[in-house]
Amino acid sequence: MRKFKCLATANFGVEAIVKRELEKLVDSKISILDGRVYFEGSLEDIYRANLWLRCAERVHIQLADFKATSFEELYQGVYQLPWGDILPKDANFMVQGRSAKSKLFSVSDCQRITERALIDKLNEKYSMAWYPKTGARYKIEVILFKDQAQILLDTSADGLHKRGYRVETVEAPLTETLAAALVDLSYYNKDRVLWDPFCGSGTIAIEACMKARNIAPGLNRHFDCEYFQGMDKDQIKKISKEAFSAIDLDTDLQIFASDKSAQAIGASKKNAEAAGVDMDINFIHAPIESYRPQASYGVLITNPPYGHRIGSQEDNREIYETLKKYAKADPTWSYYLVTSDEDFPKAFGKKPSRKRKLYNGRIKVDYYQYYGPRPPRDEKE
């Protein structure tokens, strides 16, 4: 079975999580480099990665990596690839590009040269005057960075954060992949209580529920790699069937999502229903100061309405005071908050157990982690 050099892209700060996910999916050496997690895999492995990766953004096949300081070098590097083995003659291929810190800075010219070399090579096999592009989609990327060219084939289609369940949204939502990373970086597991008091679109609660139920995040969508030349359709059906069989339908979950906005609660319910987990999440229309779950050893994970995002600094202070009061009242809880407000630890009155730098879109945020004690063994049994 042919193996390809692949890479899963990830937001900065999340690469190690993606590596751990891949270790469960592929039998390959895995390495990390600047927002990319490299591995080797067959087409079936690539489909499985797209289906199961919760925190990655996309999965690519790396077709080539070579130096290109001139258009001739770029042309020859692309032309050397066995395009006739990669693309069927009806392939709906398209070339996208990016360039940074390189002599070849014109993206449109790089795209044009890449496509010209690709077609010239295809003509050696197909000898066609023009290509109808009526078949499966093949998105090809030419990326130049510091005069090094990479030719990538996108296997995901839409970004992996598009699970297919977000039918309604509210202001400044978290991406699904970042929400999944927040859950993964916490103490939460299916035996513990989880609460998001600023649930917004419900993304954190939904991602936590999908992880607890072992629901593959890509079950409700398709990927370009499903239609690639050489992909075994029976293997796709088998892998998808295995994913459905792996869903945990028996565990009783304790997941709470509250918000002072009725619109947010309405959106959260619709999104949870689209994800198939609406019966597993308790939705409460209430501000944080008037509601919290009555449980010990709970895990709070939230994205509060910080400063320039939503609300005001005065609102923030009130929120932080409420959180501080709850933490003092029940020290068994663990708190995980993602915010761009660097004054949060001072307002919360406690130094975090750990702080991670992450990105919510283009906004740099810090993920403040306050570890509470683990539950006694007998509470889990």
Summary of the structure (lengths in Angstrom):
residues: 381
radius of gyration: 23.4
end to end distance: 44.1
largest distance: 75.6
contacts: 1249
relative contact order: 0.12
helix: 35%
strand: 24%
